[in-house]
Amino acid sequence: MIDIAIRGGLVIDGTGSQRYQADVGILNDQIVEIGRVSAANREIDATGLIVSPGFVDPHSHSDFTMHVNPLAQSTVRQGVTTEIVGNCGFSSAPITPKSVKQIAGRLKGYGFEGDPAWRTMDEYFSHIEADGVSANFAFFIGHNSLRHAAGLDGDETVTDEHLKIMSDLVAESMEAGALGLSTGLEFLPGKFAKTEEIEHLAKVVGKYGGVYTSHVRNRDSEIFSSMSEFLQIAKTGNVVAQLSHFNVRFDTNAPENAWERAVGMLVAEKDKGLDVAADTTPFRFGLGGMSAILPEWLLKDGYANVALALKESTVRDRLKSDCDRYWRYIHKGQWSRVRLQGSLHYPEFTGMSFPEIAKEMKQDEWDCYFDILMAAGPDMDKVIMFGENMTEAHLAEMISHPDFSLGVDGFTSVDHGALADATQSQFPYCGHIEFLAHHVREKKTLTLESAIHKMSSKPAQRFALKTRGEIKEGWFADLVIFDADKVRSDSTLENPCVYPVGIQQVIVNGTIVVDESQHTLKRPGRVLRRK
């Protein structure tokens, strides 16, 4: 007798092929029968429901929150069975004495107490496995975290010793099973890195057949040089290349048809044989670091010194005309587009727009912005905002592009408590539902079969997650059963911490984690080490 029989459902297998009616049988952690399925210990009636592979998020930051939310509540309830983390240059390992405070400070912002108990990537993986998790996770090595580990916190001269420390940490982490290297080149300290430094590290990743993924330096006025740098690093390192959440924010001085032309550069290199692709997100809103708009002359000596400088009115006056970067619409005074995601020092303003915060603080938006950063001191890179970045038309062209996987660029959360208070946005609660309900059912940007392909087998293949992402006999039983006509989210900007409706069951490695829309509290997830 098998363990689980899913009967009468409409199978969308993840390949992009049309749906078909079949039973699916599971034994231990594998799919063992498709079609006519024998008797099982647990029978699930999926009549009228979709049975699909569990969703694979190609770009997540759940490594910020998983230590206080190992049940992956908000994401696994959406059908996400695997998350790719360590993105945008930030990872929670490896750690050295020079970086432990930095990593601990970031985790503290999401409710983690004390210093991390791990140092190497292998120790990190063992720590996660010992605690147990409800979903699968695969990990990048963050370049910003490597720089901190080597003692590069600002615009210091990079020596051969720095490069050796970072290279050795990359090699050690790749041996432990990391996917590859991620960069976040709009953020400190990675924004100070020269191309040659990243190429040096990418070559180490390339020796292991790994992946280079990048939040590139610029996606507006310098978008073409940023794309050229990304492609050059990929070719020099001989790596698989993934372009993170590649979009162009509206009204930010980008050249005409910037996105189409930049993606054309990517496609041209792919046609020449480079293994390169991209991913994108579901919302007009996006998450971002508040400190990223600050100029290099202020950032070069590190965040602690930035906080001291922000006490001076002359510095603030200069900044009000010298923050035309990253979310450039802030420089243009479009404050209604920006909300505070979370601040340890100003929790009462979480989820509020800056005009609303300015009204409460009785000062202009700029000074509110600087006060929030100043209060964070050396941890100001952990102060997150979210803003209205994209148009609906731009979302449609990204989501429908054949070379783009679909992810969220968020993190897993819960609907109550300290973590919920720190993650007041829709990203944790309904990102994947937005693809299914809004972009497929309402906008008809994609067919359901195409969307599920982009949410499962396509990202699984990109990151070499063997025998995951499709419904096939002998493959891992990561599955989601949902009502395509009724799946929805009631999460809003004003009340984001709401779990979705319409996800009936979620199965991870053959174990039911969500049953009749409720979490079973099981932790069958795994660290997916790259072989």
GUTI-504516 format. One line per 8 residues: their letters; for each residue z, x, y of C-alpha. Coordinates in Angstrom, 1 decimal, always signed. Last residue first. Example, Ala and Ser with C-alpha at 12.3 -4.5 7.8 and 13.67 -1.06 7.14 Angstrom:
BEGIN
SA) +7.1,+13.7,-1.1  +7.8,+12.3,-4.5
end
This chain:
BEGIN
KRRLVRGP) -6.1,+26.0,+18.1  -5.0,+24.4,+21.4  -1.5,+23.0,+20.9  -1.1,+19.3,+21.2  +2.6,+18.7,+21.8  +3.3,+15.6,+19.8  +4.3,+12.0,+20.2  +6.1,+10.0,+17.5
RKLTHQSE) +9.0,+9.1,+19.8  +10.0,+5.5,+19.0  +11.8,+3.4,+21.7  +9.9,+0.2,+20.5  +8.4,-0.4,+24.0  +7.6,-4.1,+24.5  +4.1,-5.5,+25.0  +4.0,-7.3,+21.6
DVVITGNV) +4.8,-3.9,+20.1  +4.5,-0.7,+22.0  +5.3,+2.6,+20.2  +3.9,+1.6,+16.8  +3.7,+4.8,+14.7  +0.4,+6.0,+13.2  +0.2,+9.1,+15.4  +0.7,+6.9,+18.5
IVQQIGVP) +0.1,+3.2,+18.2  +0.0,+0.8,+21.2  +0.3,-2.9,+20.7  -0.2,-6.0,+22.9  -1.5,-4.7,+26.2  -2.2,-7.9,+28.1  +0.2,-7.6,+31.1  +1.2,-4.4,+32.9
YVCPNELT) +4.5,-2.9,+33.8  +5.8,-3.4,+37.4  +7.2,-0.7,+39.6  +4.7,-1.0,+42.5  +6.2,-3.7,+44.7  +4.8,-3.2,+48.2  +1.8,-1.3,+47.2  +1.3,-3.8,+44.4
SDSRVKDA) +1.9,-3.9,+40.6  +1.0,-7.2,+39.1  -1.3,-5.5,+36.5  -3.9,-7.1,+34.3  -5.2,-7.5,+30.8  -6.2,-11.1,+30.3  -9.8,-11.1,+29.4  -9.8,-7.7,+27.6
DFIVLDAF) -6.7,-8.7,+25.5  -5.3,-5.5,+24.1  -4.8,-3.4,+21.0  -4.4,+0.4,+21.6  -4.8,+3.1,+19.0  -3.8,+6.7,+18.3  -4.2,+6.8,+14.5  -5.4,+10.4,+14.0
WGEKIEGR) -8.8,+10.7,+12.5  -9.5,+10.5,+8.7  -11.5,+7.3,+9.0  -12.9,+7.0,+12.5  -11.7,+5.2,+15.6  -12.4,+7.8,+18.3  -10.3,+9.8,+20.8  -8.6,+12.2,+18.4
TKLAFRQA) -10.0,+14.2,+15.5  -9.8,+17.5,+17.4  -8.5,+17.5,+20.9  -11.0,+20.0,+22.2  -10.3,+19.5,+25.8  -13.6,+18.0,+26.8  -13.9,+16.2,+23.5  -10.7,+14.3,+24.0
PKSSMKHI) -11.8,+13.6,+27.6  -15.1,+11.9,+26.3  -13.4,+10.3,+23.3  -10.9,+8.3,+25.2  -11.1,+7.0,+28.8  -14.8,+7.7,+29.3  -15.7,+6.1,+26.0  -13.3,+3.2,+26.9
ASELTLTK) -15.2,+2.7,+30.1  -18.6,+2.7,+28.4  -17.6,+0.1,+25.8  -16.0,-2.1,+28.5  -19.2,-2.1,+30.4  -19.1,-0.3,+33.7  -19.2,-1.2,+37.4  -18.6,-4.8,+36.5
KERVHHAL) -16.6,-5.3,+39.6  -14.1,-7.8,+38.1  -14.0,-7.1,+34.4  -14.9,-3.4,+34.3  -13.8,-1.8,+37.6  -10.9,-4.2,+38.3  -9.3,-5.1,+35.0  -10.1,-2.2,+32.7
FEIHGCYP) -10.2,+0.6,+35.2  -7.3,-0.8,+37.1  -5.3,-1.1,+33.9  -5.6,+2.7,+33.5  -4.0,+3.3,+36.9  -1.4,+0.5,+36.6  +2.2,+1.7,+36.5  +2.3,+5.4,+37.3
FQSQTADA) -0.3,+5.3,+40.1  +0.9,+2.1,+41.8  +3.3,+4.0,+44.1  +7.0,+4.4,+44.5  +7.7,+7.3,+42.3  +11.1,+8.6,+43.4  +12.8,+5.2,+43.3  +11.4,+4.6,+39.8
LAGHDVST) +12.8,+8.0,+38.7  +16.3,+7.1,+40.1  +16.6,+3.8,+38.4  +14.1,+1.0,+37.4  +10.5,+0.4,+36.3  +10.0,+3.7,+34.5  +7.6,+6.6,+35.2  +4.6,+8.5,+33.8
FGDVGLSF) +2.6,+10.6,+36.2  -0.4,+10.3,+38.5  -3.9,+11.8,+38.7  -5.3,+8.7,+37.2  -8.0,+9.5,+34.7  -11.6,+8.6,+33.9  -14.1,+11.1,+32.6  -17.1,+12.0,+34.7
DPHSIMEA) -20.4,+13.4,+33.5  -22.2,+10.0,+33.1  -21.4,+8.9,+36.7  -20.2,+5.3,+36.7  -16.6,+6.1,+37.9  -17.9,+8.3,+40.7  -20.5,+6.0,+42.0  -18.2,+3.0,+41.8
LHAETMNE) -15.3,+4.8,+43.6  -17.6,+5.8,+46.4  -18.7,+2.1,+46.9  -15.0,+1.0,+47.0  -14.3,+3.5,+49.7  -11.9,+6.4,+49.2  -8.9,+8.0,+50.7  -6.2,+5.5,+51.6
GFMIVKDM) -3.2,+7.7,+51.4  -0.3,+8.7,+49.3  +2.4,+11.1,+50.2  +4.4,+13.6,+48.2  +7.2,+16.0,+49.3  +7.3,+18.7,+46.5  +5.7,+21.3,+48.6  +8.6,+20.9,+51.0
DPGAAMLI) +11.0,+22.5,+48.5  +11.8,+25.6,+50.7  +13.1,+23.2,+53.4  +12.9,+19.6,+52.4  +14.4,+18.5,+55.7  +11.6,+20.3,+57.6  +8.9,+18.3,+55.8  +10.5,+15.0,+56.6
DFYCDWED) +11.2,+16.0,+60.2  +7.5,+17.2,+60.6  +6.1,+13.9,+59.5  +8.5,+11.9,+61.6  +7.6,+14.1,+64.5  +3.9,+13.5,+64.0  +4.4,+9.8,+63.6  +6.0,+9.3,+67.0
QKMEKAIE) +9.7,+8.7,+67.5  +12.1,+5.8,+67.0  +13.0,+6.7,+63.4  +12.5,+3.1,+62.1  +9.3,+2.5,+64.2  +8.0,+5.9,+63.2  +8.6,+5.1,+59.5  +6.5,+1.9,+59.9
PFSMGTFE) +3.7,+3.7,+61.6  +4.0,+6.3,+58.9  +3.5,+3.8,+56.1  +6.5,+3.0,+53.9  +6.6,+3.5,+50.1  +9.7,+5.7,+50.2  +11.3,+5.5,+53.7  +14.9,+4.9,+52.5
PYHLSGQL) +14.6,+8.0,+50.2  +14.5,+10.3,+53.3  +16.2,+13.5,+52.1  +14.9,+13.4,+48.5  +11.5,+12.4,+49.7  +8.9,+10.2,+47.9  +5.6,+8.6,+48.2  +5.4,+8.4,+52.0
RVRSWQGK) +2.5,+6.3,+53.2  -0.7,+7.3,+55.0  -3.8,+5.2,+56.0  -1.9,+3.6,+58.9  -1.6,+7.1,+60.4  -5.3,+7.4,+61.4  -4.4,+9.9,+64.1  -7.5,+12.1,+63.7
HIYRWYRD) -5.4,+14.9,+62.4  -4.2,+12.5,+59.7  -7.8,+11.7,+58.9  -8.2,+15.3,+57.8  -6.4,+14.7,+54.6  -6.9,+18.4,+53.6  -7.5,+20.1,+57.0  -7.3,+19.4,+60.7
CDSKLRDR) -3.7,+20.3,+61.2  -4.0,+22.4,+64.3  -3.9,+20.0,+67.3  -0.5,+18.5,+66.5  +0.5,+21.8,+65.0  +0.7,+23.5,+68.4  +3.0,+20.9,+69.8  +5.2,+21.2,+66.7
VTSEKLAL) +5.4,+25.0,+67.1  +6.4,+24.6,+70.8  +9.0,+22.0,+69.8  +10.8,+24.5,+67.6  +12.7,+23.2,+64.6  +9.5,+23.3,+62.6  +9.7,+27.1,+62.6  +12.8,+27.1,+60.5
AVNAYGDK) +11.2,+24.7,+57.9  +8.1,+26.9,+57.8  +10.3,+29.9,+57.1  +11.7,+28.3,+54.0  +8.2,+27.2,+53.1  +6.7,+30.7,+52.7  +5.7,+33.5,+55.0  +2.0,+32.7,+55.1
LLWEPLIA) +2.5,+29.0,+55.7  +2.5,+28.9,+59.5  -0.6,+31.1,+60.0  -2.2,+29.4,+57.0  -2.3,+26.0,+58.7  -0.3,+22.9,+57.5  -2.2,+19.9,+56.1  -1.2,+20.8,+52.5
SMGGLGFR) +2.6,+20.4,+53.3  +2.4,+16.6,+52.7  +1.2,+17.0,+49.1  -1.2,+14.4,+48.0  -1.6,+11.2,+46.0  -4.7,+9.0,+46.3  -5.6,+5.5,+47.4  -9.0,+3.9,+46.9
FPTTDAAV) -7.9,+3.7,+43.3  -9.4,+4.4,+39.9  -9.5,+8.2,+39.6  -12.1,+10.8,+38.7  -13.1,+13.5,+36.2  -15.5,+16.3,+36.0  -17.9,+18.2,+33.7  -19.0,+21.8,+32.9
DLGKDKEA) -20.2,+23.7,+29.8  -22.7,+25.9,+31.6  -26.1,+25.7,+29.8  -28.7,+25.7,+32.6  -28.7,+21.9,+32.7  -24.9,+22.1,+33.2  -25.6,+24.4,+36.2  -27.9,+21.8,+37.7
VLMGVARE) -25.5,+19.0,+37.0  -22.7,+20.8,+38.9  -25.0,+21.5,+41.9  -26.1,+17.9,+41.9  -22.4,+16.9,+42.0  -22.2,+18.7,+45.3  -25.3,+17.0,+46.7  -24.1,+13.5,+45.7
WANEPANT) -20.6,+14.2,+47.1  -21.9,+15.6,+50.4  -24.4,+12.8,+51.1  -24.2,+13.8,+54.8  -21.8,+16.6,+55.4  -18.0,+15.9,+55.2  -16.2,+15.5,+58.4  -13.1,+13.6,+56.9
DFRVNFHS) -14.1,+10.0,+57.6  -14.0,+9.0,+53.9  -12.4,+11.3,+51.3  -14.9,+13.0,+49.1  -14.3,+12.9,+45.4  -13.8,+15.2,+42.4  -10.6,+14.3,+40.6  -10.5,+17.7,+38.9
LQAVVNGT) -13.7,+19.7,+38.0  -13.5,+20.8,+34.4  -15.0,+24.1,+33.2  -15.3,+25.5,+29.7  -14.8,+29.2,+30.2  -17.0,+32.3,+30.3  -14.7,+33.7,+33.0  -17.5,+34.8,+35.2
KAIQLFES) -19.4,+31.6,+34.7  -16.4,+29.3,+35.3  -15.4,+31.4,+38.4  -18.9,+31.1,+39.8  -19.0,+27.4,+39.3  -15.7,+26.8,+41.1  -16.7,+29.2,+44.0  -20.0,+27.4,+44.4
MSSFIESD) -18.2,+24.0,+44.5  -15.9,+25.3,+47.2  -18.8,+26.7,+49.2  -20.5,+23.3,+48.9  -17.4,+21.3,+49.9  -16.6,+23.2,+53.1  -16.7,+20.3,+55.5  -15.2,+17.8,+53.0
RNRVHSTY) -13.9,+18.5,+49.5  -12.1,+21.8,+50.0  -10.4,+24.5,+48.0  -11.0,+23.0,+44.5  -8.5,+21.1,+42.3  -9.6,+23.1,+39.3  -9.8,+23.1,+35.6  -10.6,+26.3,+33.6
VGGYKGVV) -10.7,+25.6,+29.8  -10.1,+28.0,+26.9  -12.2,+29.9,+24.3  -9.4,+32.4,+23.9  -11.2,+35.3,+25.6  -12.3,+32.8,+28.3  -8.6,+32.3,+29.3  -8.3,+36.0,+30.0
KALHEIEE) -11.5,+36.0,+31.9  -10.2,+33.1,+34.0  -7.3,+35.2,+35.1  -9.5,+37.9,+36.6  -11.8,+35.3,+38.0  -8.8,+33.7,+39.8  -7.9,+37.0,+41.4  -11.5,+37.7,+42.4
TKAFKGPL) -11.8,+34.3,+44.2  -9.1,+35.3,+46.6  -5.7,+33.6,+46.3  -4.1,+32.4,+49.6  -4.7,+28.7,+48.7  -2.8,+29.2,+45.5  +0.5,+29.7,+47.2  +0.5,+27.0,+48.6
FELGTSLG) -1.9,+24.1,+48.0  -5.5,+23.4,+48.7  -6.5,+25.7,+45.9  -4.8,+23.8,+43.1  -5.8,+25.8,+40.0  -5.6,+25.1,+36.3  -5.8,+27.6,+33.5  -6.3,+27.1,+29.8
LAGAEMSE) -5.4,+24.6,+27.0  -2.1,+26.1,+26.2  -1.4,+26.9,+22.5  +1.3,+29.5,+22.3  -1.3,+32.3,+22.3  -2.7,+30.8,+25.5  +0.7,+31.0,+27.0  +1.2,+34.7,+26.1
AVLDSMIK) -2.3,+35.5,+27.4  -1.7,+33.6,+30.7  +1.7,+35.3,+31.1  +0.2,+38.7,+30.5  -2.6,+38.0,+33.1  +0.0,+36.9,+35.7  +2.2,+40.0,+35.3  -0.9,+42.3,+35.1
LHEDTVTE) -2.3,+40.8,+38.3  +0.9,+41.2,+40.2  +1.1,+44.8,+39.0  -2.5,+45.5,+40.1  -1.3,+44.4,+43.6  -1.9,+41.2,+45.5  -1.0,+41.7,+49.2  +1.4,+38.9,+50.2
DGDLGAAH) +0.1,+35.7,+51.8  +2.7,+33.3,+50.4  +4.9,+32.9,+47.4  +3.6,+35.7,+45.2  +6.6,+36.9,+43.2  +4.8,+37.1,+39.9  +6.4,+33.8,+38.6  +5.5,+32.2,+41.9
RLSNHGIF) +1.9,+33.2,+41.4  +1.9,+31.9,+37.9  +3.3,+28.6,+39.0  +0.4,+28.3,+41.6  -2.0,+29.1,+38.8  -0.7,+26.4,+36.5  -1.1,+26.9,+32.8  -2.5,+23.8,+31.3
FAFNASVG) -0.8,+21.6,+28.7  -1.5,+19.0,+26.1  +0.8,+16.0,+25.6  +1.0,+13.2,+23.0  +3.0,+10.1,+23.6  +6.5,+8.8,+22.8  +8.2,+12.1,+23.3  +10.8,+14.0,+21.2
DAEIHSFY) +13.7,+16.1,+22.5  +13.1,+18.9,+20.0  +9.3,+18.8,+20.5  +9.7,+19.1,+24.3  +12.0,+22.1,+23.9  +9.7,+23.7,+21.4  +6.7,+23.4,+23.8  +8.7,+25.0,+26.6
EDMTRWAP) +9.8,+27.8,+24.3  +6.2,+28.5,+23.5  +5.2,+28.3,+27.2  +7.9,+31.0,+27.9  +11.0,+30.5,+30.0  +12.9,+27.5,+28.6  +16.3,+25.9,+29.5  +15.1,+24.6,+32.8
DGEFGYGK) +17.8,+24.8,+35.5  +20.1,+21.8,+36.2  +19.3,+18.1,+36.5  +15.9,+16.5,+36.2  +15.7,+13.4,+38.4  +12.1,+13.6,+39.7  +12.7,+15.8,+42.7  +14.9,+17.9,+40.5
LRGAIQKV) +11.8,+18.8,+38.5  +10.2,+20.4,+41.6  +13.4,+22.3,+42.5  +13.9,+23.6,+39.0  +10.3,+25.0,+39.0  +10.9,+26.8,+42.3  +14.3,+28.0,+41.4  +13.0,+29.5,+38.2
SKPTIPAS) +10.1,+31.3,+39.8  +11.4,+34.8,+40.5  +13.6,+34.9,+37.4  +10.4,+34.1,+35.4  +9.0,+30.8,+34.2  +5.9,+30.0,+32.1  +6.1,+27.0,+32.3  +6.6,+23.9,+34.3
SFGCNGVI) +3.0,+23.7,+35.5  +1.4,+23.4,+38.9  -2.1,+24.7,+39.7  -3.6,+21.2,+40.2  -2.9,+20.3,+36.6  -0.2,+21.1,+34.1  -0.8,+17.9,+32.1  -3.4,+16.3,+29.9
ETTVGQRV) -1.9,+13.1,+28.7  -2.4,+11.4,+25.3  -1.5,+7.9,+24.0  -2.2,+6.0,+27.2  -2.4,+2.3,+26.2  -1.0,+0.9,+29.5  +2.5,+0.6,+28.0  +2.2,+4.3,+27.2
TSQALPNV) +1.8,+5.1,+30.9  +4.8,+3.2,+32.4  +7.3,+4.1,+29.7  +6.5,+7.7,+28.8  +9.5,+7.5,+26.3  +10.4,+11.1,+27.3  +11.2,+9.8,+30.8  +13.7,+12.3,+32.3
HMTFDSHS) +11.9,+15.3,+30.8  +8.6,+13.5,+31.1  +8.6,+13.4,+34.9  +7.0,+16.5,+36.4  +5.1,+17.1,+33.1  +3.6,+13.7,+33.8  +1.2,+15.2,+36.3  -1.9,+13.8,+34.7
HPDVFGPS) -5.7,+14.7,+34.7  -7.7,+14.0,+31.5  -5.7,+10.8,+30.6  -6.6,+10.1,+27.0  -6.5,+6.4,+26.2  -5.6,+5.2,+22.7  -8.7,+4.5,+20.7  -9.8,+0.8,+20.8
VILGTADI) -8.9,-2.5,+19.2  -10.0,-5.4,+21.4  -8.4,-8.8,+20.9  -9.8,-12.1,+19.8  -8.1,-11.9,+16.4  -5.8,-8.9,+16.4  -3.4,-10.2,+13.8  -1.1,-7.2,+12.9
ERNAASVR) +0.1,-6.8,+9.3  +2.9,-4.3,+8.6  +3.7,-3.1,+5.1  +0.0,-3.2,+4.4  -2.5,-4.9,+2.0  -5.9,-3.4,+1.7  -8.5,-3.1,+4.5  -12.1,-4.3,+4.5
GIEVIQDN) -13.8,-2.7,+7.5  -12.2,+0.5,+8.5  -9.8,+2.4,+6.2  -7.7,+5.6,+6.4  -6.8,+5.9,+10.1  -4.2,+8.6,+10.1  -0.6,+9.3,+11.0  +1.1,+7.9,+7.8
LIGVDAQY) -1.4,+5.4,+6.5  -3.4,+3.2,+8.9  -5.9,+0.5,+8.1  -8.4,-1.0,+10.6  -10.0,-4.4,+10.1  -13.5,-5.1,+11.5  -15.4,-6.9,+14.1  -17.9,-4.9,+16.1
RQSGTGDI) -18.1,-3.5,+19.6  -21.2,-1.8,+20.9  -21.4,+2.0,+20.8  -19.9,+4.1,+23.6  -18.3,+6.5,+21.2  -14.8,+5.2,+21.7  -14.7,+2.9,+18.6  -14.6,-0.5,+20.3
VLGGRIAI) -13.4,-2.6,+17.4  -13.1,-6.3,+17.9  -10.0,-7.4,+16.0  -9.8,-9.4,+12.8  -6.9,-7.5,+11.1  -4.9,-4.4,+12.1  -3.3,-3.2,+8.8  -0.4,-0.9,+9.0
DIM) +1.5,+1.2,+6.4  -0.9,+1.3,+3.5  +0.0,+0.0,+0.0
end
